[in-house]
Amino acid sequence: MIRVFSAALTASICLFQPDFVTTALAGDHEDHSHHEGGIDGVRTVHAWAQATTGKTALVFVDIDNESDRDIAVTGGESAIVSSVELVGFQLKDGEPVYVALPPVPIKAGTEMTLTPDGLALRLNGLATPLVEGDEHEIGIEFDFGHVEMLFQVEASDARHHSHAGHQH
């Protein structure tokens, strides 16, 4: 009975969207704006990393090249590490490894998503553990400039950002 009532209440809120719900949803969207960055038609959103106590970590992010020119992602920088480099996943002798990459192009009008088992930004020489729920600043470097934003630390076994599918 409780599930039926809960489903009916949820449906009525979604159908009628009173002002307080619309305002709350808009406020929630605004609360996540610090998880976005942008410069000259390039937008970055949903940067995240897995919690770790190690000296390296990987940052994943969605990059939208909404500009009319081809660009390239080259690496990054952060105050909590000694270096940030662009890396790619591969199997070497059956073992997963991430290898440093040269700049990776992103065509005009396309998107690129850095994901586990794909491309990532490797944080080298972490000065502090990455604790689930924390946020840290990162500058994502492109061939024409950089984008400042925050990345969120997710669970150590996370496979995507906790807001995956959330629209900004």
N, C-alpha and C positions, 0 to 999 in steps of 0.2 A: 504494500500500500504506500509506503514511504517513497519507493522508487517511482511509482505512478505519479504521486503528487509532485515529486521533484522534477520529473520529466515535463509535467504540465506547466509548472511554474517556469521552468527554463524556456519552454516553447512560447509561453505568453510574453515573457520578457523579450525574447528574440523577435517576436512578431510585432509587438507594439513599441519597443524601444523607448521607454520613458526618458525624459531629459537626464535624469540622474544616471541612467545606464550609459547613454551616449557620452555624457561628460566623463564618466569613469573610464570608458574605453578610450576616449581621446586623451585623457590624462595618462593612461597606461602607455599609449603610443609615445607621448612626449617624454615620459620617464626613460624611454629607451633611445632617445635621440643621441645620447652620448656614445651609443654603440654604432654610430654612423660617422663617416667622414667623406670628404669630397673636395675635389679641386679640378677646375677646368673641364667639366663634363665627365669626370671619373668619380664614381661613387663606391665606397667600401661600406659593408654592413655585416653585422653578426660575427665579429672576430671573437674567437674563443680558443682555449687551450685546455688540455686535460690536467687535473691536479697531479702534482708530482713533488717528491723530495729530492729528485736527481738534479744534476747540473745542467741538463738540457731539457727542452720541451719544444713542442711543435704548436704553432699558431695557425689556425685555419680561418678563412674569411671569404666572403662573396665579393667579387669585384665586377662592377658594371661599367663598361666603357661606353658611355652614352655620347661621347664626343664624335666628331667627324674625321678623326685621325687614328691611325694605328699607334699603340703605345706598347711599353714593355714594363713588367714588374721586375725589379732588380734585387730587392732585399728589404732591409729595414733597420730600425734602431730602437732601443729601449734602455731606459736608465737602470733597469734591474738585471741587465746582462752585459757581457763583454762584447758580444756581437750577435747580429741577426743575419742569417743567410737564407736564400731561396734554395730549397731542396726538393728532390723528387724521390718517390718510393720506387724500389725495385727489389727483386729477389736476387741474392748473390749466394751461390752455393746452397740454395734452398732456404736461406735465412733472409728475413726482411731487413733492409737497410735504407737509409736516406742518403743520397749523394748530392753534393753541391751542384747547382746548375748555373749556366750563364743566364742573362736576362731572357725572360719568356714573353713573347709577343701576345698582345690581346688586340684583335682586329677591331676597328671602329664599329660601334653598334652591337657588340657582342658582350657576353659575360664569361667570367672564369670563376670557378669555385675551388678554393684550396681546401682539400679534404684529407682525412686519414686514408692511407693507401693511395695517395695521389701526390699533388704538389702541396708544399707547406712552407712556412717561414720557421726556421729552426732558431730557437733561442739558445745561445751557447754561453756557459759560465753563469748560470743563474746565481744571483746573490742571496736569494731567499726562496724557500719552498713556495710552490704555487698551491694555494689552499682553495678548495671548492668554495665558490661564492664570492671570492675576492675579484677585484678588477685592477688592471694595470694598464699604463699607457704604452702605446706602440706607435712608431712612425713607419708607415709602409712606403718604401722607396720605389719610385717609377723613373723612367728615363727622362722625365721632364720636371720632376719635383717630388714632394712627398705629402702623404695624408696622415694627420694625427688623429688618433682615436683610442678608445679603450677596448681591451679584450677581456672577456669574462672567463673565469676559471670554472670549468665544469667538473663533474665526477671523473676520477682517474680512468674509468672504463667507458666514458662517453664516446659516442660515435657521431654526434652532431650537436650543434648549439641548442640550448634548451628552448630557444624561440624559433627554431626551424619552422618555416611555413608562415611565420608572423610577418605581416606586410608593413613596411615603413613607407 
